[in-house]
Amino acid sequence: MAVAETVVNDYGGIVVSEGTILDEHIIQKLSNLNLSKIKIICDEDRIPVHEPEENFSVQYNDNIDYVKDILNDLGMGNSIDMKKLNNVADSVVISAGKKKDVVRCLNQIKSTDDYLYAHSVNVSLLSMLLGKWLGLDTEEIMKLVQAGLLHDIGKIKVAPEILNKPGKLTKEEYEEIKKHTVYGYRILEKEKNISRDICAAVLMHHEKEDGSGYPMGIKGEKIHKLAKIITVADIYDAMTSNRVYKGKESAFQVFRMMEQEAIGRLDIPVVNALLNNLASYYIGDFARLNNGQVCEIVYINPWHVSRPIVRVEGNYVDLLKENDLIIEEIL
């Protein structure tokens, strides 16, 4: 069954779009609205818009295992397994029609032991969405997906005791971590089947628009277009994930950081593509505020996406006006 018409909440925010396949998550969101009935499409001959969420989650976890195999093989000095890389990249591109499932997997709790591999898959997924939202063509999106999967490949050359250190890094350790972009480039430049665009994106994914990044400290147009996209995806997933030295932050805390600090440092069109599209997927979800109250996200302010309107115990609260309240956790 699929939703026959777009469902909105009392505040006009879209909760479920027309054509969405009903699964347990969607049904729960609709139940939260206390709707007595909705219009659905029920046709056994109709081709499903996408596979059930369970299938996506299985593929997502399989992709993490495949990336682990790819990176471990490279760490042992073997050539890159292009068949396995292409299979993962294809599955990421196919997931473009399952955006809600993608967002859900980005938000799930991941083991810090598998952080490098899960992060690689997440950056690839989010980069793919950003590429779609920015209007990139199919060839560019495929390069972007592969670059996302490989962007941290150089970390296999960094000592594990530095990479997994739970405390603050020394200056020397941080300088070693920063070398992972160059290490990754040197690994990939030897691979004849890897595009030069992908190599450039891996090398430059920590460069910043104002020249404050690394390894070259280049600015603006000198930074490869794919690297600009991966940079934003990398920051978003890193900040919303649990790491050995830092707990995760909520999506809305990251949105707030990007609104405040992106100007001059990150590519604005890419940041806007993330803010204007990703935030809407949280409408209808429940969250916990910093005062401990549970709320429902009912409306995204297009000018301040980090400060949505929420419903708390039947009352609407505009977080743009209540500056002391923030969303700490998506439930």
N, C-alpha and C positions, 0 to 999 in steps of 0.2 A: 504494500500500500504506500501511496505517496500523498503528500499534502496538495490539495487541489487549488488552494489560494493562500497567499501570504497571510500569516498570522502576526498581529501586532499586539503589544500590551497596552495598558491603559494610558501610557504616556506617548504612544505612537511609535515606539521603538520596535523594529522588526525582530521577532523572536525566531520564527521559522519561515523560510522563503518558499514560494510556490515550487512544487516539483521535488521537494526534499523527501527522501525515503524515510519512512518511520522506523526508528530503532528504539531501543530501551531509553537511550539518553534523550532523544527528541520527545518521546512519549512522556518522560518525567518532566521535561521543561513545560510541555503543554499542560500537564496535570497541575503544575505549580500555579498556572494562571486561573485555575478553577473554571475552565471552560466546560460547558455541558456537552458541546458537540462541535466538530469541525468538518469541513468538506474534504473528502479524500478521493483519490483515484484508485480503484481496485479492479485490476485487469490482469488475469493470469497470463495473457499473451504479451503483456507490455514488457519491454526490455528494461531492466532496472537501471536507474541512473548511476548507481555504484554498488559495489559489493557490500555486504554487512560489515560493520565496524570491526568485528572479530577478525575477519580476513585481513583487514588493513593492519591491525595490531600484530598479527602473525608475521606478515611481510615486513613490517617495521623492525621487529626483533630479529628476523632472519637477516635483514640488511646490516644490522649492527654486527652480527657474527661474520658476515661476508667482509665488511670493512676491516674487522679485526684480522681476518685471514690475509687480506691484501697487505695491510701494514706490517704484519709479522713476517710475511714472505719477503717484503722489501728490506726489513730489518736484518734478515739473514743474507742479504746480498743478491736475492733472486730478482729477476725482471718482473715488472708489474703484470698481473694476471688480467689482461684486457677483457677477456670473456666475462670474468666475474665482475669487473668494474662496470662494463656495459650493461650487464644484467641489473645491477643495483641502480645505475643511472636511469635505465628504462623504467624500472618500477617507481622511481621518484617522479619522473615525468608523467607517468600514467596517473599518479595520485593527485594531479592537478584538479580533477573533478571532485575530490574528496576533502575539500579544504577544512571542513569542521573536524574530520578525523585527524588531519595533519596537525591542527592547532591543539587537539586533545593530546596527541603524542608528544608534542613539544612541551606540554605542561606536566606530563606524568613524572613521578619521582624516579630518578635514575640512580643506579649504583655509582658511587664515586670511583669504584674500581674499573668500571667500563666507561668512564667519562669521555676519554679521548675518542672512542669509537662511536658512542651515542651522539656526542657533540658533532662529529663529522657528518653523520646522517642528518641530524637536525639542521645544521647549517646548509646542507644540500637541499633539504625540503623547503626551508624558509627562503633560500636564494631562488629556488624555482618559482615560488609564489611571487616574490618580488619581481622576478623577470617577467612573469605573466602580467602583473599589475603595471609594469613599466612599458609593456608593449614590445618586448624583445621577440625576434623571430625564433623559429624552432631550432635552428642551428646554434644561435647564441645561447638559448636556454639549455641545450644539451651540454655545451661547453661550461656554462655556469654551474650546472648540476655536478659535473665531474670535478670542476675546480673546488666546489664546496666539499665534496667527499675527500679530496686530497689536500685541502688547504693547510692542515696541521701535520702533514706527513713528515715534516722535518723534525718533529718532536721524538721520533723513534731514534734520533741521533743524540738526544739529550739524556744525560744520566738520570735513571729513575729516581734516585734520592733527591735530585733537584726538582724534577717534574712533579713528584708526589709529596714534596715537603709540606707538612701541615702548617708550619709557622711562616713568619715573614722571611723573604729571601734576602740574602746579602746582596750588595751591589754587584759583586762578581757573579753570583748565581743568576741574578736578573739579566745581566749582560749575556750569559750563556743561553738563557731561555730565549732571548731576543734573536739569537742566531738561527732559530728554527725555520725562519722564513728563507734564509739563504740555504740552509741544509736541504729544505724541501725543493727549492729550485734546482739545486745541483743533482738531486736524485732524479727529478723529472726530465731535466734537459737531456739526459742520456737515453730516454725512452723515445724511440722513433715514432710511436703511435700516439704520443701525447702532443696536443696542439701547443704552439708557442703562446697562444692567448691564455691557456690554462697555466702554463709555467709562469707567465707574468702575473696572473692573478694570485697564485700561491706566494710569489715573491713579495707582492705589494699589499697583502691584505691587512697589514698593520700601519700602512701609510695614512696620513691625515691631510685634510684639505689645506691646513695652515702650515704644513711642513714639519709638524711636531712628532710625526710618526717615525717608523723605522722599517727597513734597514738603511734607506737612502735619504730620508728626510725630504722627499720630493713633494711638490704641491699640485693642487688643482688638476688641470688637464694632463699633466705628466703621469698621473695615476691611471692605470688601466681601468676601463669602465666596469669590467667584471669584478675587479678588486674592490671597487667602491661599494658594490652590492654585497659582496661577501663580508666586507668590514661590518656593515650594519647587521647582517644576519648573525655574524660571529659574536658581536657585542650583546645582541638581544638574548641569544641562547646561553651564553656564558653567564650573564647576570641572572637569568631565571633558572639556573641549574645549581644543584648542590655540588660544591667542589671541596677538595681536601682542606683548603684553608679558609673557606667562606661559605656560609649558607646562602640559599637562593633568595632572590627578591621577587615580589609579585610583578606580573606583567605591567600593572599600572604604575608601579614605582619606576620601572624601566622606561615606560612611556614618558613619565615626568622628567626623567634625566635627559632623555632625547630632546624633549621640547626645550629644556633649559640650556643644554650644553652642546647641542648638535651644530648650531650656527657657527660657521667658521672652521669646524673640525670634521664634520661628516658631510657627505653629499646630500644637500637638502631635498632634491626630488626623490632620492631613494628613501630618506627618512620619512618624508611625507607619504610615500607609497605604503610604508609599513604602518604608520600611525593611522592613516585614513582607512585602511582596509582591515588590519588585524584586530583593532579594538572592537569592531562591530560584532565579531564572533563571540564576544563575552556577554552580549545582551541576553538576559534571561538566566545567566549563571548566578550562583550564590557566592558570596565572598565574605571575608571577615575584616572588619575595620580595626584600626589601631586602638579603639576603645573597647574591643572585645565583642561588639555587637555583630550579628550576622545580618547581611543585607542582600537584596537582589539588585543586580545591575539592570536598569530599565531604559536608560537613554545615554548615548555617547555624544558629548558636546563636540562638534566637528572642529571647533577652534581651540579646545582644551581637552583632548581625548583622555588625558590622565585624570581629569576631574569629572567623572560621569555623574548623572543623577541616579540615586539608589533609593530603594524602598526598604525602610526599617520599621518593622511592626506596624505595617499599614500606612506609614507616613513617608512622604517623599522628601528626600534630603539632597540638596544640590551641593556637591562637594566643592564646586567652584566658589561658593559663598562660605562654606564651613572649612576654612583653611587649616584648622587643627585636625581634621579627619583625613585619613588616607586609607586606601585599600591595601591591607597587609598580605592577604592570602586569598587565592581563588580556591573555593571548596569543590 
